[in-house]
Every structure is written in C-alpha cells, then in structure tokens.
C-alpha cells in the first residue's frame, strides 16, 4: 500500500466515524424532544439523521470498493467515547434546552462539513474521482442543514424563554435572525 492510499484510507475512516457518531447523536436527541412545541427541531434532526445515515452507507461502500480493511474497531472506539460523554452529560442535566441541543448540532454539522471538504480535497489531490464526487455531494447535502439549524436557533430560544413565563415577544426571534444574517453577509 502506498502513502497516497494510506492517506485516503485514513481520511475515509475519520469521515465515517464522524458521520456515524453524529447520526447516533441526532437519533438520541430526537428521543429527547417530547414537546409538540418543538416539532420543527425534531423534524430537522430526523431529516439530517437520514441524510447522515445515507452518507455513512455510501462511504462504507467506498471503503469496500477500495478494499480497505474492516475498520469497525476504529469507528466503535470513537462512538463509545462519544456515547460515554453523552451519558455523563445526561446524568448531569435532566433536561436540556432544545436551543442548546441545536447549538451543539450546529457545531457538529460544521465539523462534518469541513471534514467533507478535507476528504474532497484529498481525493482530488490523489486523483480519486469516486471519493471526490461522493464527499462533495455529502457536503452539498449537509450545507442546507447547517443553514437551517442556524436559522432555527433564535426561534426555538424565543419559544423556550416564552415558556418560562418571561413575557418574551416572539418578534425578537425574527429580529435576531435578521441581525445574524447581516453579520454573516458582512463576513463575506
């Protein structure tokens, strides 16, 4: 096995571990959302989870195509550590705010998307069009979820504050969203 194959295999293994871990995290969080008031958050996580599951399956097909040895041990270790952290977190906090869940998911989705960028660039550099095409498609599939989570957080947070009888005007969510969009436009 040459160095290029080793590099590509390492990137694929890491991407598989990230996407599988995030998919499992989303599935766990979906079960935490009990209130009908947050069906939009539950739907978003459910749809993103399905996309990630498809990505995970496709990446595993690529592993098989490239005749990469079974990396279940590597992936399981990553998930086990993550699951342990999540279990400890649940023990510390009985009920998390949905806005905090979405904040964490926004970070995780960005990690997966930048990792797809790395995998895509690596595959292009090493002349593997199959991996390059799949990683670019996975990036394109996830990008709308990053945007949608970012847009959903102000609305969910305003509902959470309102539910705590804080007299929050729901128009504040739309004002916050406009302000955030302006900040991102200025960053370009």
N, C-alpha and C positions, 0 to 999 in steps of 0.2 A: 504494500500500500504506500503510495507516495504522499508527500506532505500536503498537496492540494486536496487529495481525498480525505486525509485526516482532518484538515481544517473544515471542509464542507460537512463531514460527518459530525464533528463537534458542534457546529452551528445548528445543524438539524436536530441533534439531540436536545440542545438547550431550548430551541423553539418548541419542540414537542412538550418538554417538561413545563414550560411557561404556559402554553395554551391549555394543557390538561389541568394544571393547577388552577388557573383562572376559571375554567369551566366548572370544576368541582366547587370552587368558592362561590360562584354565582348560584349554583344549584342549592347550596346550603343557605345562602342569603334569601333566595326565593321563598324557602320554607319559613323564614323569619318574618316575612311581611304578611301580617294577618289582617290588617285593617283594609276595608274596601276603599278607604280614602287614598290609598297609595297603589291602586291598581296599575297606574301608568308606570310606576317604578318597577313593579312586578313584571309587567309585560315587557318592558325594555330589557330587564335582566334575563327573562325567559328567551327572548329572541336572540340576544347576544350569546347566551349559553349554547343555543342551537348552532349558531354560526361557528363558535369556537369548537364545538364537537365535530362539525364538518371539516374544519381546518385540521384538527388533530388526526382525524381519519385519513385525510389526504396526505398529510406529512408522513404518516406511518406507511402509506402506500409507496411514497418516495423512498423511504428507508428500505423497504423490501426491494424496490427496483434497483437501488444502488447496492444491494446485497450487504447492507450494514448489519452487523451482528445485533442480536436482541439486546436492547438497552433498557429492558423493564426494570432492572435493578437500579439504574440511574434515575429513571423517572419516579419510581416508587420512593426512593430516598428523598427526593425533592418534595413530593406530595406529603410524605409522612411528616417532615419538618413543618411544612405549612399547616397541615391539619393539627399538629400539636400546638402550634402558636394560636390557631383559631380556637381550639378547645379551651386553652388557657384564657384567651380573651373573652369567651362566652362565660366562663366562670367568674371573671372579674365584673362583667356588666351583664345584668339580666336582660335588659332590653336596650338595644342601640337605636339611636335616631336614624331614620331612613336617610337623611341628608349625609350623615357620617358614613353610612354604607356606600352611598353613591360617590362620596369624595374618595374613598379607598378604591372603589372600582374605576374611577376616572384615572387614578394613578396607575393601577394595574393594566388598564387598557392601553395607556400610553407606553408602558414598559413593553407590552406585547407588540405594539405597532412599531416602535423603534427597533425592536428585535427583528421584526419582519424586514425593516429597511436594511439592517445589517446582513441578514440572510440573503436578501435580494442582491445587495452589492457584492457580497462574497461570491454568490453563484454567477453573477455577471463576470466578475474578475476571473473566475475559474472556468468560464465557458460552459456552464451547465444551464442550458435554457429551460429545462423542465423545472428545476428548483427555482430559478429566477422568476419564471412565469407564475408559479404557484404562490411564492412569497409575495409578489406584487399584487396578485389577486386577493390574497388574505389581508394585506394592508388596506386595499380598497374596500374590502368587505367590512373591516372594523372601523375605518375612519368615521363613517356616519354615527356609529355608536359613541365614539369619543365626543363628537359634537352634541349629540342628543343628551348624553349624561350631563355635560356642562350646562346645557340649557335647562335641564330638568331640576338641577340642584336649587336654584333660587325659588322655584315654585314649591318644591317639596318643603324646603326650610320655612317658607312663609306659612304653609299649612301646619307644620309642626308647632311653630310659635303661636299660631292662632288656636290650635288645640290645647295649648297650655293656658288659655284664657288671658292672653296678653294684649288683646284688643288690636291685633295687627291688621292693618288694611292690606288686603291681598294685592292691591295695585303696586305695592312695594316690590313684589316678585318681578313684575314686568319692568319696573324702573331699574332694578338691579341687573336684569338681563340685558337691557339696552346699554347700561354702563359697562358691563363686562364685554359686550360685543365691540363697543367703541375702543376699549383698552386693547383688545386683540387686533383691531384694524390698525391702530397706531403702531403696533409692534412690527407690522409688515414693512 
